[in-house]
């Protein structure tokens, strides 16, 4: 302590006792004297009595310091003073003062130890601060001495030490680089030992280490070398993988798989393994077939080794095919099977004509084997059709306007038969009464077994248009807009087709006719080519192949037609599933799906669609066999987007899909006479039912599919919100319509613009545009009625305003579309006119108009008639509405 005091003295600082007088806050503190404590202790010591005295003090005494107590007491004195009362009041105040003073004294005594302790702490803190100041001063002085005594040699020492550390780090890096450059020897050794996982692991670690030292120029070359080594390892891995196909070793295979896993290419390993197995099988089979061909040829000519496997198989002796025909026909491709079956059919015909009798056993055997083959083939084609549908983007397949299925290779055989457009009973008697036998046909020359195998390859199909147009002139005229002063091109007049009736092209179409149809016929800017997709074309080709089978082997005609119907059923079901399925369709009450269409879809789903994800192992054998006949439900490709409003929610894709189905149905109708001619008489009811209940319903899918577009193309909810803001209880006749009418018309104009934009991508037939406009107008009119049904108050002038709004809407709408009459126009007008009905007429009107909802009818009663009928009459009308609604619930 003495050393601290002497140090403080040298620094010119005061000791704590001397400097205590400088603390103003401590000096201002005052402790009550002993006399005051004594007087306070002589006061009554009853705590309860003291507390009661304190509680009796008025609250004003506890206010701020500026409060004047004397003035307050003087103002309380009465006008006439009473000495005795004043003395009593004075004594009371003294007692209260004494109680407060005693309370304060007690609190001071209670807190006095803490006060003393805090005072000591402040004194100690001051002493510590003074000592810290001394230390800081001495420290600064010593630092100044050290600064002046520090030399340049010391700094040089530190710089050399830093350089030494850097060189040590560099030496370590160089040793690492030297180790990396020597790893190629070790990698070669590991590859020779077939330690592929270890080699890859070492190479990857070296690459990681090399990336750490990439700032050295020598490392770039090393990186390239390591990458080449890694690629070399992958090549050796592929070679090792190929050896597994013929010599499987589990340890060897494990190493290879671990190596591919380190490379992150397990899927590549599987793909390569499949390829090697395929190649190994192909090479093995090729050698076997080559040996048999050389054996049959009786020589070892090298020309056989240069042949492709497909061509080598064609040199196999016919007797082998004949043998296989009697045991396992499923190995043939379809074209080869038709080829063989046609030869067998001709052989049987020759035998029957030569012997004058038929071989029923042989025919039945061939029929059964053909049906089994065709059933497997058909199952494969159904799975293939599902794959096509799930990958279809529903883009237009550009075919020429004169496209016909008879132009396809698969239907060339129909040119040799009688015209399918003429029913069998209308064929000329000269062609049906006399049948020419094969012996008569080839008596002068020729051979019934001479089949031109290459004839099909020489044929060409000229059905596709290069860019969607058949010529440059046609393309130029297709996008020309026609106004009131422009001339209609002659080629457009000649190609104009009535889309509603399907009549032949009209040769003389007036300009007025084209102008009248311009509003809703968005197909005027496109060539009237059929709307179909690649999948549609594939289905048509399949139908042609099926009909070839049926034409060659007529006893299986029923089975073939049944399978053809499944192709159409699955295509129809897919279109409905992709674009027409909507649980809210039937709730609209608009009859969008007919009972016949719903029945057809349910039949297809029950008989053809496999709704189960996986087979149940506990299922019976019969159930498993039934599932083999079914196909999983298709799923729409993720590339098809139906949620964008700018594209009218995929309208182009919907048009292509739906109209391709309609086109497919038209082709089936075209083929009906031919199918009817080959169908056995006992099975013809099936064919008639297929056409009447399935094919004819294809066009009915338009309504539910395009209704989904119409339901989203116009913002009906916004219109309801705008109508809700209209004041309908006006007191005067209005001459200006409400703003919601303009908003709705603007929505229709935007819909018309978007429809025109879509028509630039794909031709929109007139029936399609009519259905779209009909749906949109119908929904808009029903939304208007719903908006009127939400009205809370309405006057006669308000009802007139409703009529004005609707007439304005109709007038503007008729300029946008030529659909007449306007759909559901009476639905709105009848509802508005119902506002003017009397009580008796309203009850009869409610029973006659059940097309309105309960809410709409209730609003008529409460809002329109509620102001001038009594409660009993209103309740009677509401009961009538409830009676109508009860059967619906």
Secondary structure, DSSP 8 states (H G I E B T S, - for coil): -HHHHHHHHHTT---HHHHGGG-HHHHT-----HHHHHHHHTS---HHHHHHHHHTS-GGGGS-TT--HHHHHHHHS-SS--HHHHHHHHHHHHHHHHHHHHHHHHHHHHHHHHHHHHHHHHHHHHHHHHHHHHHHHHHHHHHHHHHHH--HHHHHHHHHHHHHHHHHHHHHHHHHHHHHHTHHHHHHHHHHTT-HHHHHHHHHHHHHHHHHTTTSHHHHHHHHHHHHHHHHHHHHHHHHHHHTTTS--HHHHHHHHHHHHHHT-HHHHHHHHHHHHHHHHHHHHHHHHHHHHHHHHTS--GGGGGS-HHHHHHTS-HHHHHHHHHH-GGGS-HHHHHHHHHHHHHHHHHHHHHHTS--HHHHHHHHHHHHHHHHHHHHHHHHHHHHHHHH-------B-TT--GGGSGGGGGGGTS--TTS-GGGS-HHHHH----HHHHTSSS--TT---TTHHHH-----B-SSSSSSHHHHHHHT----TTS---HHHHHH---TTT-----S---HHHHHHHTTT-TTTTS-------HHHHHHHHHHHHHHHHHHH-GGGHHHHHHHHHHHHHHHHHHHIIIII--TTSGGG-S--S-HHHHHHHHHHHHHTEE--SS--TTS-HHHHHHHHT-EE-----TT-----TTTTTTHHHHHHHHHHHHHHHHHHHHHHHHHHHHS-GGGHHHHHHHHHHTGGGGGGHHHHHHHHHHHHHS-HHHHHHHHHT-----SS--SS--HHHHHHHHHHHHHHHHHHHHHHHS---HHHHHHHHHHHHHHHHHHHHHHHHT-S---HHHHHHHHHHHHHHHHHHTTT---SS-TTHHHHHHHHHGGG--HHHHHHHHHH-TTS-HHHHHHIIIIISTTTS-HHHHHHHHHHHHHHHHTT-
